[in-house]
Amino acid sequence: MRGLRILKWIAVVVPQFVFATSAPGQAWVQKEDGYFFKLAASYLSTDEMFDFQGNRTPVFASDSTKSDGTYREFAITAYLEYGINERLTFVGNLPFKIVSNQFIESLPPIDPRKVTLTNGGVSDLTTSLRAQMLEKPALSLQGGIKIPLGYEQNPDNAGPRLGTGKVDAELGLIGGVSFWPVPAYASGGIGYRWRGGAEFHNEYLFNLETGYTLRRLFMKIRFEGTKNVEDLTQVPSNATTAERQDNIGDQDVYKLLPALTYHFTPGFSATAEAYYSFAGKNTVYGTTWALGLEWNR
């Protein structure tokens, strides 16, 4: 009888762990009235960036009046998936950011001085709909928009910007497969982003991810890529000084995202993540560390 109870627990609870953690941002949809909610805090501090040629350089290397530069970003992000019905899921993402640039400014005949420029507020709201096209293997179409929420596109204090201040739209195709009874999955997606504003160019999006559940511990690693439709090996003629300084203009970005999640119950978990930007153009180099709590039903 004890063995039967153990088998029953494995059959009922373990699949909940696998699919609850593999669903966010993937091909799987939430069940009707089901949800996944995540609240995470993240932090990045770096003194290097990738220039338009893809070389690692000091922050503000393009500005001869600034040296010993550091870019820092702290964010609290709320992420929600909600099952409208069995085949359609709403996805929302909303970050609150505090960003700062710190550097030594040299403007002769004034003596060099240490400068810190800080900006903070709610950034861009991203809302999407994920529509399931196939169940096994999972295949979904996801489309959405990014909406700036009233922040200053060019802050009065010349500090880092919270976003482009423009509305973007994107569409993607996501596929995934579960290897059950092995508690593992793999997924991948491709997409395209239409960027608002004449000064910005559209982007190709792609990702790959795999995850594995070991009892209450869920492990995953994800690769994300963003490739601008323009060749960024030369500094674009429309790249402003601000775009070179806080990396809001055209970019190529390539990241690895390992994560560990521990399930206290089937509906509540805690996660630790890292977002390592290992290559790109006109983007920051470094690792963003994040801790989060997750609820699902």
Helices and strands as residue ranges (DSSP letters): H 2-22, E 35-46, E 48-50, E 56-58, E 66-85, E 88-105, E 113-122, E 124-134, E 138-148, E 168-178, E 184-194, E 203-214, E 217-228, H 241-246, E 252-265, E 268-281, E 283-284, E 286-296
